[in-house]
Amino acid sequence: MTGWPTAPVIYEIGTWPWLAGLTRRYGRPVALGTVPGEVWDEVAAPGVDAVWLMGVWERSPAGLAVARENTSLQRAFRAALPDLADEDVVGSPYCVRGYRVDDHLGGPEGLATARAELNRRGVKLILDYVPNHVAPDHPATVDHPNWFIQGGAADLAADPTGWFEAAGRILAFGRDPFFPPWPDVAQLNAFDEGLREATVATLTWIGEQCDGVRCDMAMLVTNDIFAGTWGAYAGPVPSAEFWPPIIERVRDVHPGIVLIAEAYWDTEWTLQRQGFDFCYDKRLYDRLVHEGAESLRKHLVADRGYQDRLLRFTENHDEPRAAVDMPGGRQRAAAVAIATLPGATLWHDGQFEGRTTRLPVFLGRYPDEPADLELRSFHRRLLTIASRVRRGEWRLLDSHGWPDNPSHRDVVAWSWHEGATRRLVVVNFGDHPAQARVTLPWPGLAGRSWELTDLLDGRVFDRDGDELAGEGLFVDLPPWGTHILTVEPA
């Protein structure tokens, strides 16, 4: 991770609809190479370490045809974009025909300019890689059929939604083990040695163009999961896992590259050990959306080294918008949590402004939605504050209360400590007021007065050190209320 912070903050942008929005904003065509400097300044806001330009690679005409003909996809498109036009359907960015920047987005030269603009502002660039599948019209389906899961005429006849014909061979549509096949992609064979060599070459090539790579559904190509999904179609299970030798060889060429695994099904620890710098923390996301403080607290007792290599988020292009899934103050409480916990943090374009429409990745235009300016101001403040808070030693703290007041169970707290700098985060992760005593971890509190300043709203609280050292810090928070406090001698 040469040149990267240990806990990077990543901002995801859906490249095609983002550029379409800029084209409307400026009244002229805007591609990656012609994005105005003031826009890069907005994107590279204080507290942002990297930008993930999602979906820059060449779209597939065959995949586009599927998207325009599939009735269930069309229903989803119109639900997100009621005034849908044919040109709004641009095809899936995960139906890759070639790892070359799509000419509509500015081509390789435009990407190089975008990377230079970001790097000049101290911000890294992240791009995608899809290890599990490619477009059905990818040249390799003809030139290298052994890279793919192959079947026979009987398979196609028995399951036409799972197989298709390409150049006289029967290939499988891509899928994961829990859902029907995806009708717009061809399934690669992770056990094929030629495919593994091609993966090294492709990832190395992508690494020439960026500072980090997010690997889509990275767990699908681990030996156990792939064998369980494809069985005899995949052939013998190799002695080596898919990722470790590939990552080692890519790092020989690009030692500073950061590799991020989209990971589900509790495979985070496995993928960390196989070489990824960060893995999605989907389990935390689910807890933040659907569960309460006790579930959150249990999640955070994990080893610090493990947590440092998780990617925390409350929204991305695969999940519903936080403004919809986390109504009321829950969205802000969850945002404070992921912004101040160990590990990497992922934010999604439009999240700060309170967008409610989850745009299917096949579409190239966002619907018009009014921006929540106060919510945007909150997130921008939080970005800057979190960059100052997450330093040094992190510790999950105990909180307690009283027999006749169980509201303390909704309070979750943690601290950061570096030298003389003490920071304290307290979150009421509940929909009613909560009072609690938070046990502080620092010696030397007794015998003096302390000043606690909330970095989010500027309020100052004077507290007696003997009370802090003995009973702990008393907090009284409204529903979903939070503190991000500095703790300094008065």
Buried (B, 14 or more C-beta within 10 A) or exposed (E): BEEBEEBBBBBBBBBBBBBBBBBEEEEEEBBBBBBEEEBBEEBBBEBBBBBBBBBBBBBBEBBBBBBBEBEEBBEBBEEBBEEBEEEBBBBBBBBBBBBBBBEBBBBBEBBBBBBEBBBEBEBBBBBBBBBBBBBBBBEBBEEBBEBBBBBEEEBBEEEEEBBBEBEEBBBBBBBBEEEEBBBBBBBBBBBBEEBBEBBBEBBBBBBEBBBBBBBBBBBBBBBEBBBEBBEEBBBEEBEEBBBEBBBEBBBEEBEEBBBBBBBBBEBBBBBBEBBBBBBBBBBBBEBBBEBBBEBBBEBBEBEEEBBBBBBBBBBBBEBEBBBBBBEEBBBBBBBBBBBBBBBBBBBBBBBBBBBBBBBBBBBBBBBEBEEBEEBBEBBBBBBBBBBBBBBEEBEBBEBEBEEEEEBBBBBBBBBBBEEEBBBBBBBBBBBEEBBBBBBBBBEEBEEEEBBBBBBBEEEEBEBBBEBBBEEBBBBEBEBBBBBBBBBEEE
